[in-house]
Amino acid sequence: MGNRLSKLYTRTGDDGTSGLSDGSRIPKDHARMQAMGSVDELNSVVGLMINKLSGTELATFFTAVQHDLFNIGGELSMPGHSFINAEKVSALEAQIDAFNAEVSPLKDFILPGGSEAASICHIARATARRAERDVVTLHQIEVVSETTRQYLNRLSDLLFVTARIINKNQGEPDILWKKELS
């Protein structure tokens, strides 16, 4: 395989369009480009979180998630394709259940925070929610696979409970929302 990415700029986007994998061009503000950008941003935040978890099982697990997110980006750049299967969604659900069994049941809302890694995980969670919204917006005009939409939904849930696990592992308590301070 040759060097596909040897030239970083092409000037083809100077007209306000971006190329998709099938060679077609769409406006940079198209819902597809918005969804692709949000998934890319999510992948970047997950990468930052992994950096704070270096050498842990969580880092290894979320590196696999990064590959899934890259595949979702590829799927979004190839209309009509699907790379995320039901087993990927089930794997996230199993991890959510396993992590949730390790933390105390929630009786109150929690605020994003705690350790630095957990705080970054909460940013990833919020970014995952936005990516999901952007993919749903795209799905309203062009089909996006159901499993990809499910994956992003489950990933945000997983990131929520992961932030709690990170805080627990680092000896940081959850920060409870206090209605009386509102």
N, C-alpha and C positions, 0 to 999 in steps of 0.2 A: 504494500500500500504506500502510495506517495505521501508527500507532506501536504495534507489537505488544508492545514491552517498556517501555511507559510507566510501569507500576507494578511495582516490584521485589518487593513482598511481597503475598501474597494471603491468608495465614492458612490456606489449604487444606491445608498440610502440617503444621499443628499437631497433627493426629491421628496423626502417624507414617507418613503415606503421601506418595508423590510421584506426580505426573501424568505419563503418557507422552503422546507425540504424538497417539495415537489417542483420547485423552480418558480412557482407563482409569487406574486408580490402583493402585499396588502398594506394599507396605511399603518403607520407606526402607532396610531391611536385606536386601532381596531380592537375589539374585545378579545380576539385571539392573542394579540400582542400583549395586552394588559394581563391576561391570564398567564402567558409564558413568563412575563417579567415578574409577576408575583411569585410564581413557583421558583424561579431563579433566585429571587431575594430570600425566600424561605430556605432554599438549599444553602445559601451563604450564611444565614443566621445559624442554621444547624451546624455548619462547619465551625463557626465561632464557638458554639456550645461544646462541640467535640474537643476543640482546643483546650477548653477549661476542664475537660474530663479525661485528658490524655492518660492512656495506660489502663483505663477501666473497662469493664464489660459494657458499660453504657456507651463508651466511645466506639467500641466495635459494633454494637448494635446500631447506633445511629449513623455509622459509616455506610452500612447496608441501606438504611433509609435514604441517605444521600443518593445512592445509586438509583433507588426507586424514583426519587424526585427528578433526577436527570432523565430517566426514562419517561416520566410524565411530561417533562419539557419537550422531549423528542416526539412524544405522542401528539402534543399540542401543535408542533411544527409540521406534522403530517396529518392533515385532516382525514378522518375516517379510520385511523389506526388506533389500536389499543395495545398497550404493553403491560398494564397492571391487571393481574387476574384475581379471582376471588380468594385464592390461597394467600395472597399478600394482605388482603383485608383481614382475613381470619387470623393471620399471624399477629397483626397489630392488636386485634381484639384479645387474643390470648395474652399478649404482653400487658395490655391494660388491666386485665383481670389479675394477673400475677402481681403487678405493682400495687394495685388497689388493695390486695390482700395484705400487703406489707405496711400499710399506713393506717392510722386510726380513721374511723368513719368521720365524715365531715358533719358538724352540727351547725356550722356558720360558714359564710362565704370567706374565702381567703383573698388577701391582696397579693399581687405579684411582688415577689421579693424574697428575702432571705439571703442566701449566699449569692456570690456573683454568678456562679454557674446556673443556679436556679433562676436568677433574674433573667439571664440570657435565654434560658429555656422558656420562660414566660413570654419573652419577646418573640421567640420562635412560634409559640402557641398562637399569639395574636396574628402573626404573619401568616400562619397556616389558615386561620379563619378567613383572612382577607383573600388568600389564594383560592380557598374554597368558594368564596362569594364571587370572585372573578371568573372562576371556571363555571359556576352556575349561570352567571350572566351570559357567558359564551354559549352555554348549552341551550339557552333560550332562543338563540338564533342559528346555531349549528350544533349537531350532535357531538357530545363528549361522552365517552363510555361511562356507564354507571359505576363500574368498579373504580375508576379514577376518582369520581366524585365521592364515593364511599371512602376511599383510601385517605383523601385529604380530610374528610370529616373525622375519621378515626384517629388520624395523626394528631389533630389538634387536641383530642381527648387524651391521647397518649402523652403528649407534651405536658398537659396539665398535671397528670399524675406523676410524670417523670420529675417535674419541678419539686413535687412533694418528696419523692424518693431522694433526690439530690440533697435537699435540705435535711432530711432524716439522716442520710449517710454522713453529712458534714456537721451534724449536731446542731442544726439551726431549726428553730420552731417555725411552723407556719405562722404567717402574720394574719391574724383574724381581723375581719372587718368589724368595726364597732359602730353600731347604729347611732349611739349617743354622740359620736364625734361628727356625725353628718350634719 
